[in-house]
Amino acid sequence: MTPRPALGRRPLFDAFLVATMVAFAATSFLFDRAAALDLVAADSPDPFGRMLWQFGTSYDPLVAQNPLFLRVMSGISAFAFGPFYLWAARALWRGDERLRIPAIVYACTMSYSMVVHVAVEFLGELPPTDTLIFALVYAPYCILPAALLARVGARGTA
């Protein structure tokens, strides 16, 4: 099987997905790593931990509290999803057929984790203080899995 040329059939859609996955890798490695390692505090030695604290105190109190379940989810994002984003971006860029199954697994796990996260946010004791900011920050994590599923499609081609 010969890989198709970089950004083959749908170049703008592919470029959007690749750029989004690279950006998500950065947030996983920087912000989610800080949350996973419990570095979220006003006086954190980690600048990303301080930024998360500021975001949490301004818009999303659950992030500032950083409970155990959120640290676990952040660890999965930092140390599993982060590398996946880079691999998937490269696979998509190169037209690698092996992207399909991992993309489906990723989309299912990310969708599940977003349902858990959003449910705890809105049904728990620390709801977001600004629903619009919350939606703008977390919506891409719902959109990317759906867009990636649409991209790999049912035919099994990257």
Buried (B, 14 or more C-beta within 10 A) or exposed (E): EEEBEEBBEEEEBBBBBBEBBBBBBEBBBBBBBBBBBBBBBEEBEBEBBBBBBBBBEEBBBBBBEBEEEBBEBBBBBBBEBBEBBBBBBBBBBBBBBEBBEBBBEBBEBBBEBBEEBBEBBEEEEBBBEEEEBBEEBBEBBBEBBEBBBEBBEEEEBB
